[in-house]
Amino acid sequence: MSIAIRTLATTLLMGSAAAYAAGHAHVHGVAKLDIAVEANSLTVLLESPLDNLLGFERAPRTDAERRQADAAITKLRSAAAMFGIDPAAQCKPAHVELSSSALKLGHPDPKEQQEGHADIDGSFEFKCADASKAAYIDVGLFDFARLQRLEVQVATPHGQFRRDLKRPARRIVLTK
Ligand SMILES: [Zn+2]
């Protein structure tokens, strides 16, 4: 590759990384949660830059990085620890699905394969006796030290609202 072409390619890569950061609201330190409360289920969708969990955004390259990635995945999969739902609703974890192209997990959105950045998405389903009785969720996600803030959108049969959370707070109130 000639120097001129390489410079052009570098410029294009940097441009697309910037566009990606703006367009997808991929901001390190911030993750998005969408919480849906239905009669007998409660579902949490997580969208996070991989950096929040690992401090890097690519496939692990060393044994230490692989161990770090495995530990993060195991932690996320323990849905009841990540999302402590008000016991009044009697919810039990039913299904967890994680996807990340960098970690070769699940079925990642091809749009996420962007230069220099990578995400991890999670879907956490709980079956509940009566999800509407859940007055709060205590999140364990701030165990990931790089995560500073959660942008939380809640949808219940009674309406939708925002509930942003900043460390060290961990309780998302689900009542209006
Ligand atoms: Zn990033």
Backbone and ligand atoms as CSV (ligand in chain L), in Angstrom:
chain,resi,resn,atom,element,x,y,z
A,1,MET,N,N,0.855,-1.198,0.000
A,1,MET,CA,C,0.000,0.000,0.000
A,1,MET,C,C,0.888,1.243,0.000
A,2,SER,N,N,0.606,2.179,-0.885
A,2,SER,CA,C,1.419,3.403,-0.910
A,2,SER,C,C,1.080,4.253,0.313
A,3,ILE,N,N,2.005,5.159,0.606
A,3,ILE,CA,C,1.791,6.011,1.790
A,3,ILE,C,C,0.539,6.864,1.605
A,4,ALA,N,N,0.347,7.352,0.377
A,4,ALA,CA,C,-0.808,8.233,0.135
A,4,ALA,C,C,-2.113,7.485,0.410
A,5,ILE,N,N,-2.184,6.243,-0.098
A,5,ILE,CA,C,-3.417,5.469,0.108
A,5,ILE,C,C,-3.602,5.134,1.581
A,6,ARG,N,N,-2.489,4.785,2.237
A,6,ARG,CA,C,-2.596,4.433,3.652
A,6,ARG,C,C,-3.116,5.623,4.466
A,7,THR,N,N,-2.651,6.819,4.113
A,7,THR,CA,C,-3.099,8.012,4.841
A,7,THR,C,C,-4.591,8.225,4.634
A,8,LEU,N,N,-5.017,8.028,3.375
A,8,LEU,CA,C,-6.444,8.187,3.068
A,8,LEU,C,C,-7.262,7.169,3.878
A,9,ALA,N,N,-6.784,5.908,3.896
A,9,ALA,CA,C,-7.508,4.853,4.621
A,9,ALA,C,C,-7.597,5.213,6.100
A,10,THR,N,N,-6.507,5.696,6.672
A,10,THR,CA,C,-6.505,6.067,8.092
A,10,THR,C,C,-7.524,7.163,8.349
A,11,THR,N,N,-7.566,8.150,7.424
A,11,THR,CA,C,-8.510,9.262,7.587
A,11,THR,C,C,-9.942,8.736,7.562
A,12,LEU,N,N,-10.217,7.812,6.628
A,12,LEU,CA,C,-11.571,7.257,6.516
A,12,LEU,C,C,-11.942,6.478,7.778
A,13,LEU,N,N,-10.986,5.691,8.278
A,13,LEU,CA,C,-11.250,4.905,9.485
A,13,LEU,C,C,-11.577,5.810,10.653
A,14,MET,N,N,-10.783,6.876,10.801
A,14,MET,CA,C,-11.009,7.779,11.928
A,14,MET,C,C,-12.370,8.451,11.784
A,15,GLY,N,N,-12.713,8.801,10.532
A,15,GLY,CA,C,-14.010,9.434,10.279
A,15,GLY,C,C,-15.151,8.513,10.657
A,16,SER,N,N,-15.045,7.236,10.295
A,16,SER,CA,C,-16.157,6.321,10.573
A,16,SER,C,C,-16.256,6.033,12.070
A,17,ALA,N,N,-15.117,6.005,12.767
A,17,ALA,CA,C,-15.162,5.789,14.214
A,17,ALA,C,C,-15.886,6.951,14.883
A,18,ALA,N,N,-15.616,8.162,14.412
A,18,ALA,CA,C,-16.268,9.341,14.996
A,18,ALA,C,C,-17.769,9.303,14.708
A,19,ALA,N,N,-18.121,8.934,13.468
A,19,ALA,CA,C,-19.531,8.875,13.095
A,19,ALA,C,C,-20.235,7.803,13.916
A,20,TYR,N,N,-19.541,6.689,14.111
A,20,TYR,CA,C,-20.103,5.595,14.905
A,20,TYR,C,C,-20.382,6.062,16.323
A,21,ALA,N,N,-19.389,6.758,16.905
A,21,ALA,CA,C,-19.542,7.222,18.282
A,21,ALA,C,C,-20.764,8.133,18.396
A,22,ALA,N,N,-20.958,9.002,17.409
A,22,ALA,CA,C,-22.070,9.950,17.470
A,22,ALA,C,C,-23.393,9.234,17.194
A,23,GLY,N,N,-23.413,8.410,16.117
A,23,GLY,CA,C,-24.663,7.819,15.666
A,23,GLY,C,C,-25.219,6.773,16.603
A,24,HIS,N,N,-24.361,6.001,17.247
A,24,HIS,CA,C,-24.844,4.907,18.082
A,24,HIS,C,C,-24.785,5.226,19.561
A,25,ALA,N,N,-24.464,6.478,19.889
A,25,ALA,CA,C,-24.341,6.864,21.290
A,25,ALA,C,C,-23.455,5.869,22.043
A,26,HIS,N,N,-22.368,5.495,21.379
A,26,HIS,CA,C,-21.397,4.588,22.007
A,26,HIS,C,C,-20.451,5.463,22.826
A,27,VAL,N,N,-20.762,5.612,24.091
A,27,VAL,CA,C,-19.956,6.473,24.951
A,27,VAL,C,C,-19.376,5.621,26.070
A,28,HIS,N,N,-18.055,5.613,26.174
A,28,HIS,CA,C,-17.428,4.797,27.218
A,28,HIS,C,C,-17.856,5.320,28.594
A,29,GLY,N,N,-18.204,4.385,29.491
A,29,GLY,CA,C,-18.673,4.765,30.824
A,29,GLY,C,C,-20.190,4.763,30.938
A,30,VAL,N,N,-20.876,4.712,29.774
A,30,VAL,CA,C,-22.342,4.768,29.767
A,30,VAL,C,C,-22.910,3.510,29.111
A,31,ALA,N,N,-23.966,2.956,29.682
A,31,ALA,CA,C,-24.663,1.828,29.065
A,31,ALA,C,C,-26.158,2.127,29.071
A,32,LYS,N,N,-26.865,1.455,28.162
A,32,LYS,CA,C,-28.309,1.644,28.054
A,32,LYS,C,C,-29.053,0.429,28.571
A,33,LEU,N,N,-30.116,0.651,29.327
A,33,LEU,CA,C,-30.979,-0.436,29.778
A,33,LEU,C,C,-32.404,-0.129,29.344
A,34,ASP,N,N,-33.062,-1.100,28.758
A,34,ASP,CA,C,-34.483,-0.989,28.462
A,34,ASP,C,C,-35.193,-2.049,29.284
A,35,ILE,N,N,-36.089,-1.626,30.137
A,35,ILE,CA,C,-36.795,-2.553,31.024
A,35,ILE,C,C,-38.254,-2.605,30.612
A,36,ALA,N,N,-38.735,-3.814,30.327
A,36,ALA,CA,C,-40.142,-3.980,29.954
A,36,ALA,C,C,-40.839,-4.828,31.013
A,37,VAL,N,N,-41.854,-4.251,31.636
A,37,VAL,CA,C,-42.614,-4.960,32.666
A,37,VAL,C,C,-43.948,-5.379,32.064
A,38,GLU,N,N,-44.194,-6.691,32.040
A,38,GLU,CA,C,-45.479,-7.194,31.563
A,38,GLU,C,C,-46.135,-7.973,32.702
A,39,ALA,N,N,-47.276,-8.593,32.446
A,39,ALA,CA,C,-48.013,-9.255,33.524
A,39,ALA,C,C,-47.149,-10.287,34.255
A,40,ASN,N,N,-46.596,-11.245,33.510
A,40,ASN,CA,C,-45.853,-12.340,34.134
A,40,ASN,C,C,-44.400,-12.408,33.689
A,41,SER,N,N,-43.909,-11.314,33.150
A,41,SER,CA,C,-42.502,-11.308,32.768
A,41,SER,C,C,-41.914,-9.919,32.919
A,42,LEU,N,N,-40.614,-9.922,33.115
A,42,LEU,CA,C,-39.862,-8.675,33.174
A,42,LEU,C,C,-38.605,-8.912,32.342
A,43,THR,N,N,-38.380,-8.045,31.363
A,43,THR,CA,C,-37.244,-8.216,30.462
A,43,THR,C,C,-36.349,-6.986,30.523
A,44,VAL,N,N,-35.047,-7.232,30.623
A,44,VAL,CA,C,-34.081,-6.145,30.619
A,44,VAL,C,C,-33.182,-6.313,29.399
A,45,LEU,N,N,-33.073,-5.256,28.592
A,45,LEU,CA,C,-32.145,-5.269,27.461
A,45,LEU,C,C,-30.990,-4.336,27.796
A,46,LEU,N,N,-29.790,-4.851,27.658
A,46,LEU,CA,C,-28.578,-4.078,27.949
A,46,LEU,C,C,-27.821,-3.824,26.655
A,47,GLU,N,N,-27.339,-2.606,26.505
A,47,GLU,CA,C,-26.492,-2.259,25.360
A,47,GLU,C,C,-25.315,-1.484,25.927
A,48,SER,N,N,-24.116,-2.047,25.797
A,48,SER,CA,C,-22.968,-1.395,26.435
A,48,SER,C,C,-21.733,-1.462,25.556
A,49,PRO,N,N,-20.945,-0.382,25.533
A,49,PRO,CA,C,-19.614,-0.506,24.952
A,49,PRO,C,C,-18.847,-1.601,25.708
A,50,LEU,N,N,-18.117,-2.399,24.989
A,50,LEU,CA,C,-17.360,-3.486,25.616
A,50,LEU,C,C,-16.332,-2.935,26.606
A,51,ASP,N,N,-15.863,-1.731,26.318
A,51,ASP,CA,C,-14.871,-1.087,27.188
A,51,ASP,C,C,-15.350,-1.024,28.642
A,52,ASN,N,N,-16.654,-0.836,28.857
A,52,ASN,CA,C,-17.182,-0.728,30.226
A,52,ASN,C,C,-16.927,-1.992,31.037
A,53,LEU,N,N,-16.882,-3.139,30.336
A,53,LEU,CA,C,-16.739,-4.421,31.018
A,53,LEU,C,C,-15.296,-4.897,31.056
A,54,LEU,N,N,-14.549,-4.583,30.004
A,54,LEU,CA,C,-13.236,-5.188,29.846
A,54,LEU,C,C,-12.075,-4.202,29.821
A,55,GLY,N,N,-12.347,-2.964,29.437
A,55,GLY,CA,C,-11.240,-2.017,29.268
A,55,GLY,C,C,-10.590,-2.156,27.905
A,56,PHE,N,N,-11.130,-3.037,27.049
A,56,PHE,CA,C,-10.683,-3.110,25.652
A,56,PHE,C,C,-11.877,-3.507,24.794
A,57,GLU,N,N,-11.765,-3.249,23.486
A,57,GLU,CA,C,-12.913,-3.474,22.602
A,57,GLU,C,C,-12.507,-4.259,21.368
A,58,ARG,N,N,-12.060,-5.465,21.601
A,58,ARG,CA,C,-11.636,-6.369,20.526
A,58,ARG,C,C,-11.580,-7.769,21.130
A,59,ALA,N,N,-11.267,-8.755,20.296
A,59,ALA,CA,C,-11.129,-10.112,20.820
A,59,ALA,C,C,-9.954,-10.160,21.800
A,60,PRO,N,N,-10.090,-10.957,22.870
A,60,PRO,CA,C,-8.964,-11.086,23.822
A,60,PRO,C,C,-7.729,-11.635,23.114
A,61,ARG,N,N,-6.559,-11.142,23.488
A,61,ARG,CA,C,-5.319,-11.574,22.812
A,61,ARG,C,C,-4.420,-12.398,23.704
A,62,THR,N,N,-4.586,-12.287,25.002
A,62,THR,CA,C,-3.703,-13.014,25.921
A,62,THR,C,C,-4.571,-13.881,26.833
A,63,ASP,N,N,-3.929,-14.800,27.546
A,63,ASP,CA,C,-4.670,-15.637,28.493
A,63,ASP,C,C,-5.345,-14.773,29.553
A,64,ALA,N,N,-4.632,-13.749,29.985
A,64,ALA,CA,C,-5.196,-12.872,31.018
A,64,ALA,C,C,-6.461,-12.188,30.498
A,65,GLU,N,N,-6.405,-11.721,29.245
A,65,GLU,CA,C,-7.577,-11.054,28.668
A,65,GLU,C,C,-8.724,-12.035,28.465
A,66,ARG,N,N,-8.382,-13.280,28.081
A,66,ARG,CA,C,-9.426,-14.295,27.910
A,66,ARG,C,C,-10.100,-14.601,29.248
A,67,ARG,N,N,-9.298,-14.703,30.291
A,67,ARG,CA,C,-9.866,-14.951,31.630
A,67,ARG,C,C,-10.766,-13.793,32.052
A,68,GLN,N,N,-10.300,-12.577,31.754
A,68,GLN,CA,C,-11.072,-11.383,32.100
A,68,GLN,C,C,-12.420,-11.398,31.360
A,69,ALA,N,N,-12.385,-11.748,30.067
A,69,ALA,CA,C,-13.621,-11.788,29.270
A,69,ALA,C,C,-14.547,-12.887,29.800
A,70,ASP,N,N,-13.996,-14.070,30.095
A,70,ASP,CA,C,-14.811,-15.170,30.620
A,70,ASP,C,C,-15.475,-14.775,31.940
A,71,ALA,N,N,-14.699,-14.094,32.797
A,71,ALA,CA,C,-15.234,-13.685,34.100
A,71,ALA,C,C,-16.373,-12.688,33.911
A,72,ALA,N,N,-16.208,-11.760,32.964
A,72,ALA,CA,C,-17.247,-10.751,32.724
A,72,ALA,C,C,-18.519,-11.419,32.198
A,73,ILE,N,N,-18.351,-12.386,31.299
A,73,ILE,CA,C,-19.513,-13.086,30.728
A,73,ILE,C,C,-20.233,-13.880,31.814
A,74,THR,N,N,-19.456,-14.586,32.653
A,74,THR,CA,C,-20.058,-15.367,33.743
A,74,THR,C,C,-20.843,-14.463,34.684
A,75,LYS,N,N,-20.246,-13.309,34.994
A,75,LYS,CA,C,-20.904,-12.354,35.890
A,75,LYS,C,C,-22.227,-11.877,35.279
A,76,LEU,N,N,-22.182,-11.511,33.988
A,76,LEU,CA,C,-23.394,-11.021,33.326
A,76,LEU,C,C,-24.478,-12.096,33.286
A,77,ARG,N,N,-24.050,-13.341,33.082
A,77,ARG,CA,C,-25.032,-14.433,32.986
A,77,ARG,C,C,-25.739,-14.721,34.306
A,78,SER,N,N,-25.149,-14.275,35.413
A,78,SER,CA,C,-25.828,-14.487,36.701
A,78,SER,C,C,-26.865,-13.369,36.858
A,79,ALA,N,N,-27.967,-13.562,36.125
A,79,ALA,CA,C,-28.980,-12.518,35.967
A,79,ALA,C,C,-29.546,-12.024,37.295
A,80,ALA,N,N,-29.732,-12.954,38.263
A,80,ALA,CA,C,-30.339,-12.564,39.531
A,80,ALA,C,C,-29.419,-11.634,40.321
A,81,ALA,N,N,-28.095,-11.759,40.120
A,81,ALA,CA,C,-27.166,-10.871,40.810
A,81,ALA,C,C,-27.057,-9.526,40.087
A,82,MET,N,N,-27.164,-9.556,38.776
A,82,MET,CA,C,-27.086,-8.322,37.992
A,82,MET,C,C,-28.337,-7.471,38.157
A,83,PHE,N,N,-29.492,-8.172,38.310
A,83,PHE,CA,C,-30.762,-7.450,38.430
A,83,PHE,C,C,-31.562,-8.015,39.606
A,84,GLY,N,N,-31.436,-7.376,40.746
A,84,GLY,CA,C,-32.141,-7.808,41.949
A,84,GLY,C,C,-33.532,-7.193,41.964
A,85,ILE,N,N,-34.496,-7.975,41.481
A,85,ILE,CA,C,-35.862,-7.469,41.358
A,85,ILE,C,C,-36.592,-7.593,42.691
A,86,ASP,N,N,-37.336,-6.557,43.042
A,86,ASP,CA,C,-38.195,-6.536,44.231
A,86,ASP,C,C,-38.860,-7.910,44.421
A,87,PRO,N,N,-38.614,-8.591,45.583
A,87,PRO,CA,C,-39.146,-9.949,45.786
A,87,PRO,C,C,-40.679,-10.010,45.723
A,88,ALA,N,N,-41.345,-8.871,45.910
A,88,ALA,CA,C,-42.819,-8.851,45.866
A,88,ALA,C,C,-43.350,-9.394,44.535
A,89,ALA,N,N,-42.561,-9.250,43.467
A,89,ALA,CA,C,-43.014,-9.690,42.143
A,89,ALA,C,C,-42.750,-11.177,41.904
A,90,GLN,N,N,-41.947,-11.793,42.786
A,90,GLN,CA,C,-41.588,-13.218,42.648
A,90,GLN,C,C,-41.083,-13.565,41.251
A,91,CYS,N,N,-39.991,-12.921,40.868
A,91,CYS,CA,C,-39.400,-13.163,39.540
A,91,CYS,C,C,-38.243,-14.147,39.641
A,92,LYS,N,N,-38.130,-14.969,38.607
A,92,LYS,CA,C,-37.007,-15.906,38.512
A,92,LYS,C,C,-36.368,-15.748,37.140
A,93,PRO,N,N,-35.022,-15.820,37.071
A,93,PRO,CA,C,-34.365,-15.726,35.760
A,93,PRO,C,C,-34.839,-16.869,34.863
A,94,ALA,N,N,-35.188,-16.546,33.611
A,94,ALA,CA,C,-35.667,-17.570,32.688
A,94,ALA,C,C,-34.708,-17.759,31.513
A,95,HIS,N,N,-34.144,-16.663,31.019
A,95,HIS,CA,C,-33.304,-16.786,29.828
A,95,HIS,C,C,-32.355,-15.591,29.724
A,96,VAL,N,N,-31.091,-15.882,29.470
A,96,VAL,CA,C,-30.106,-14.818,29.250
A,96,VAL,C,C,-29.463,-15.039,27.891
A,97,GLU,N,N,-29.395,-13.989,27.110
A,97,GLU,CA,C,-28.706,-14.100,25.830
A,97,GLU,C,C,-27.751,-12.920,25.693
A,98,LEU,N,N,-26.493,-13.229,25.384
A,98,LEU,CA,C,-25.492,-12.175,25.211
A,98,LEU,C,C,-24.999,-12.207,23.780
A,99,SER,N,N,-24.755,-11.041,23.221
A,99,SER,CA,C,-24.140,-11.039,21.891
A,99,SER,C,C,-23.089,-9.945,21.780
A,100,SER,N,N,-21.982,-10.342,21.163
A,100,SER,CA,C,-20.874,-9.418,20.929
A,100,SER,C,C,-20.013,-10.010,19.833
A,101,SER,N,N,-19.832,-9.266,18.770
A,101,SER,CA,C,-19.016,-9.808,17.675
A,101,SER,C,C,-17.555,-9.943,18.104
A,102,ALA,N,N,-17.052,-9.000,18.897
A,102,ALA,CA,C,-15.643,-9.060,19.320
A,102,ALA,C,C,-15.379,-10.313,20.156
A,103,LEU,N,N,-16.385,-10.738,20.943
A,103,LEU,CA,C,-16.205,-11.912,21.801
A,103,LEU,C,C,-16.790,-13.178,21.173
A,104,LYS,N,N,-17.266,-13.052,19.925
A,104,LYS,CA,C,-17.859,-14.185,19.206
A,104,LYS,C,C,-18.981,-14.831,20.025
A,105,LEU,N,N,-19.888,-13.984,20.461
A,105,LEU,CA,C,-20.997,-14.433,21.306
A,105,LEU,C,C,-22.303,-14.170,20.596
A,106,GLY,N,N,-23.206,-15.137,20.622
A,106,GLY,CA,C,-24.576,-14.902,20.170
A,106,GLY,C,C,-24.695,-14.496,18.715
A,107,HIS,N,N,-25.648,-13.635,18.430
A,107,HIS,CA,C,-25.928,-13.203,17.063
A,107,HIS,C,C,-25.846,-11.689,16.998
A,108,PRO,N,N,-24.626,-11.173,16.971
A,108,PRO,CA,C,-24.488,-9.719,17.048
A,108,PRO,C,C,-24.990,-9.008,15.790
A,109,ASP,N,N,-25.438,-7.809,16.008
A,109,ASP,CA,C,-25.852,-6.922,14.934
A,109,ASP,C,C,-24.607,-6.565,14.099
A,110,PRO,N,N,-24.624,-6.854,12.774
A,110,PRO,CA,C,-23.425,-6.571,11.960
A,110,PRO,C,C,-23.022,-5.102,11.998
A,111,LYS,N,N,-23.964,-4.221,12.258
A,111,LYS,CA,C,-23.650,-2.781,12.333
A,111,LYS,C,C,-22.639,-2.486,13.447
A,112,GLU,N,N,-22.567,-3.415,14.426
A,112,GLU,CA,C,-21.684,-3.155,15.556
A,112,GLU,C,C,-20.219,-3.386,15.227
A,113,GLN,N,N,-19.993,-4.082,14.128
A,113,GLN,CA,C,-18.608,-4.337,13.743
A,113,GLN,C,C,-18.043,-3.057,13.146
A,114,GLN,N,N,-17.588,-2.147,13.998
A,114,GLN,CA,C,-17.095,-0.855,13.533
A,114,GLN,C,C,-15.640,-0.701,13.939
A,115,GLU,N,N,-14.954,0.143,13.178
A,115,GLU,CA,C,-13.530,0.339,13.432
A,115,GLU,C,C,-13.263,0.878,14.828
A,116,GLY,N,N,-12.472,0.139,15.583
A,116,GLY,CA,C,-11.989,0.669,16.851
A,116,GLY,C,C,-12.948,0.572,18.026
A,117,HIS,N,N,-14.221,0.225,17.765
A,117,HIS,CA,C,-15.180,0.143,18.867
A,117,HIS,C,C,-15.946,-1.173,18.794
A,118,ALA,N,N,-16.423,-1.644,19.939
A,118,ALA,CA,C,-17.224,-2.861,19.967
A,118,ALA,C,C,-18.181,-2.792,21.144
A,119,ASP,N,N,-19.342,-3.407,20.959
A,119,ASP,CA,C,-20.376,-3.414,21.993
A,119,ASP,C,C,-20.599,-4.825,22.508
A,120,ILE,N,N,-21.326,-4.894,23.607
A,120,ILE,CA,C,-21.916,-6.161,24.030
A,120,ILE,C,C,-23.388,-5.868,24.325
A,121,ASP,N,N,-24.256,-6.737,23.862
A,121,ASP,CA,C,-25.684,-6.593,24.113
A,121,ASP,C,C,-26.144,-7.777,24.941
A,122,GLY,N,N,-27.121,-7.551,25.783
A,122,GLY,CA,C,-27.646,-8.640,26.589
A,122,GLY,C,C,-29.156,-8.553,26.678
A,123,SER,N,N,-29.789,-9.724,26.735
A,123,SER,CA,C,-31.225,-9.791,26.964
A,123,SER,C,C,-31.432,-10.705,28.168
A,124,PHE,N,N,-32.115,-10.188,29.176
A,124,PHE,CA,C,-32.307,-10.919,30.432
A,124,PHE,C,C,-33.803,-11.026,30.681
A,125,GLU,N,N,-34.315,-12.256,30.598
A,125,GLU,CA,C,-35.755,-12.469,30.776
A,125,GLU,C,C,-36.024,-13.106,32.123
A,126,PHE,N,N,-37.011,-12.565,32.803
A,126,PHE,CA,C,-37.445,-13.132,34.083
A,126,PHE,C,C,-38.921,-13.502,33.976
A,127,LYS,N,N,-39.277,-14.628,34.579
A,127,LYS,CA,C,-40.689,-14.994,34.698
A,127,LYS,C,C,-41.126,-14.609,36.112
A,128,CYS,N,N,-42.287,-13.993,36.224
A,128,CYS,CA,C,-42.719,-13.453,37.509
A,128,CYS,C,C,-44.146,-13.881,37.833
A,129,ALA,N,N,-44.428,-14.019,39.147
A,129,ALA,CA,C,-45.811,-14.286,39.554
A,129,ALA,C,C,-46.681,-13.074,39.202
A,130,ASP,N,N,-46.170,-11.871,39.512
A,130,ASP,CA,C,-46.874,-10.641,39.162
A,130,ASP,C,C,-45.850,-9.510,39.025
A,131,ALA,N,N,-45.377,-9.324,37.797
A,131,ALA,CA,C,-44.295,-8.353,37.564
A,131,ALA,C,C,-44.698,-6.941,37.968
A,132,SER,N,N,-45.996,-6.648,37.920
A,132,SER,CA,C,-46.429,-5.283,38.246
A,132,SER,C,C,-46.194,-4.941,39.719
A,133,LYS,N,N,-45.936,-5.969,40.542
A,133,LYS,CA,C,-45.653,-5.711,41.962
A,133,LYS,C,C,-44.199,-5.304,42.204
A,134,ALA,N,N,-43.374,-5.361,41.162
A,134,ALA,CA,C,-41.968,-4.971,41.323
A,134,ALA,C,C,-41.878,-3.455,41.430
A,135,ALA,N,N,-41.478,-2.968,42.613
A,135,ALA,CA,C,-41.367,-1.522,42.814
A,135,ALA,C,C,-39.972,-1.016,42.464
A,136,TYR,N,N,-39.013,-1.943,42.370
A,136,TYR,CA,C,-37.629,-1.520,42.084
A,136,TYR,C,C,-36.803,-2.677,41.546
A,137,ILE,N,N,-35.661,-2.326,40.948
A,137,ILE,CA,C,-34.627,-3.308,40.600
A,137,ILE,C,C,-33.301,-2.746,41.111
A,138,ASP,N,N,-32.559,-3.560,41.860
A,138,ASP,CA,C,-31.212,-3.165,42.278
A,138,ASP,C,C,-30.218,-3.764,41.288
A,139,VAL,N,N,-29.518,-2.900,40.576
A,139,VAL,CA,C,-28.612,-3.415,39.545
A,139,VAL,C,C,-27.218,-3.668,40.109
A,140,GLY,N,N,-26.610,-4.738,39.628
A,140,GLY,CA,C,-25.257,-5.094,40.043
A,140,GLY,C,C,-24.219,-4.705,39.007
A,141,LEU,N,N,-24.657,-4.002,37.977
A,141,LEU,CA,C,-23.758,-3.710,36.855
A,141,LEU,C,C,-22.579,-2.811,37.234
A,142,PHE,N,N,-22.742,-2.033,38.313
A,142,PHE,CA,C,-21.635,-1.141,38.699
A,142,PHE,C,C,-20.480,-1.921,39.338
A,143,ASP,N,N,-20.633,-3.249,39.477
A,143,ASP,CA,C,-19.475,-4.094,39.812
A,143,ASP,C,C,-18.405,-3.929,38.735
A,144,PHE,N,N,-18.841,-3.578,37.530
A,144,PHE,CA,C,-17.882,-3.282,36.460
A,144,PHE,C,C,-17.409,-1.843,36.667
A,145,ALA,N,N,-16.153,-1.733,37.146
A,145,ALA,CA,C,-15.681,-0.458,37.686
A,145,ALA,C,C,-15.644,0.684,36.666
A,146,ARG,N,N,-15.569,0.348,35.368
A,146,ARG,CA,C,-15.467,1.424,34.378
A,146,ARG,C,C,-16.824,2.019,34.040
A,147,LEU,N,N,-17.894,1.327,34.421
A,147,LEU,CA,C,-19.244,1.811,34.129
A,147,LEU,C,C,-19.622,2.910,35.130
A,148,GLN,N,N,-19.999,4.050,34.610
A,148,GLN,CA,C,-20.313,5.195,35.466
A,148,GLN,C,C,-21.804,5.498,35.521
A,149,ARG,N,N,-22.504,5.247,34.415
A,149,ARG,CA,C,-23.863,5.760,34.311
A,149,ARG,C,C,-24.716,4.812,33.469
A,150,LEU,N,N,-25.975,4.682,33.857
A,150,LEU,CA,C,-26.926,3.870,33.091
A,150,LEU,C,C,-28.054,4.772,32.601
A,151,GLU,N,N,-28.325,4.714,31.312
A,151,GLU,CA,C,-29.479,5.412,30.763
A,151,GLU,C,C,-30.611,4.395,30.703
A,152,VAL,N,N,-31.611,4.593,31.542
A,152,VAL,CA,C,-32.627,3.557,31.735
A,152,VAL,C,C,-33.987,4.024,31.221
A,153,GLN,N,N,-34.575,3.190,30.388
A,153,GLN,CA,C,-35.921,3.444,29.883
A,153,GLN,C,C,-36.813,2.335,30.424
A,154,VAL,N,N,-37.904,2.700,31.069
A,154,VAL,CA,C,-38.797,1.694,31.650
A,154,VAL,C,C,-40.140,1.740,30.930
A,155,ALA,N,N,-40.640,0.568,30.536
A,155,ALA,CA,C,-41.973,0.479,29.933
A,155,ALA,C,C,-42.815,-0.446,30.783
A,156,THR,N,N,-43.900,0.077,31.327
A,156,THR,CA,C,-44.821,-0.728,32.137
A,156,THR,C,C,-46.213,-0.602,31.519
A,157,PRO,N,N,-47.162,-1.439,31.973
A,157,PRO,CA,C,-48.536,-1.283,31.461
A,157,PRO,C,C,-49.091,0.111,31.769
A,158,HIS,N,N,-48.458,0.832,32.711
A,158,HIS,CA,C,-48.972,2.151,33.105
A,158,HIS,C,C,-48.238,3.295,32.437
A,159,GLY,N,N,-47.306,2.976,31.537
A,159,GLY,CA,C,-46.626,4.058,30.835
A,159,GLY,C,C,-45.132,3.850,30.747
A,160,GLN,N,N,-44.472,4.809,30.080
A,160,GLN,CA,C,-43.028,4.739,29.886
A,160,GLN,C,C,-42.362,5.930,30.558
A,161,PHE,N,N,-41.180,5.677,31.113
A,161,PHE,CA,C,-40.439,6.799,31.696
A,161,PHE,C,C,-38.951,6.512,31.734
A,162,ARG,N,N,-38.160,7.586,31.883
A,162,ARG,CA,C,-36.709,7.488,31.987
A,162,ARG,C,C,-36.322,7.389,33.455
A,163,ARG,N,N,-35.300,6.581,33.756
A,163,ARG,CA,C,-34.792,6.467,35.123
A,163,ARG,C,C,-33.281,6.318,35.055
A,164,ASP,N,N,-32.564,7.417,34.825
A,164,ASP,CA,C,-31.116,7.286,34.708
A,164,ASP,C,C,-30.481,7.058,36.080
A,165,LEU,N,N,-29.370,6.367,36.060
A,165,LEU,CA,C,-28.719,5.970,37.308
A,165,LEU,C,C,-27.229,6.268,37.200
A,166,LYS,N,N,-26.687,6.837,38.282
A,166,LYS,CA,C,-25.264,7.167,38.301
A,166,LYS,C,C,-24.645,6.469,39.493
A,167,ARG,N,N,-23.488,5.824,39.287
A,167,ARG,CA,C,-22.825,5.174,40.410
A,167,ARG,C,C,-22.610,6.198,41.517
A,168,PRO,N,N,-22.691,5.894,42.811
A,168,PRO,CA,C,-22.877,4.554,43.367
A,168,PRO,C,C,-24.354,4.158,43.541
A,169,ALA,N,N,-25.301,4.961,43.080
A,169,ALA,CA,C,-26.711,4.562,43.199
A,169,ALA,C,C,-26.896,3.251,42.438
A,170,ARG,N,N,-27.787,2.393,42.913
A,170,ARG,CA,C,-27.977,1.135,42.185
A,170,ARG,C,C,-29.443,0.745,42.062
A,171,ARG,N,N,-30.323,1.550,42.667
A,171,ARG,CA,C,-31.731,1.185,42.651
A,171,ARG,C,C,-32.506,1.928,41.549
A,172,ILE,N,N,-33.150,1.172,40.680
A,172,ILE,CA,C,-34.041,1.736,39.671
A,172,ILE,C,C,-35.453,1.597,40.216
A,173,VAL,N,N,-36.114,2.729,40.426
A,173,VAL,CA,C,-37.495,2.702,40.924
A,173,VAL,C,C,-38.431,2.530,39.727
A,174,LEU,N,N,-39.332,1.541,39.839
A,174,LEU,CA,C,-40.177,1.206,38.695
A,174,LEU,C,C,-41.568,1.824,38.777
A,175,THR,N,N,-41.839,2.514,39.900
A,175,THR,CA,C,-43.148,3.158,39.998
A,175,THR,C,C,-42.988,4.616,39.574
A,176,LYS,N,N,-44.033,5.163,39.034
A,176,LYS,CA,C,-43.949,6.535,38.509
A,176,LYS,C,C,-43.847,7.568,39.612
L,1,ZN,ZN,ZN,-15.689,2.215,22.184
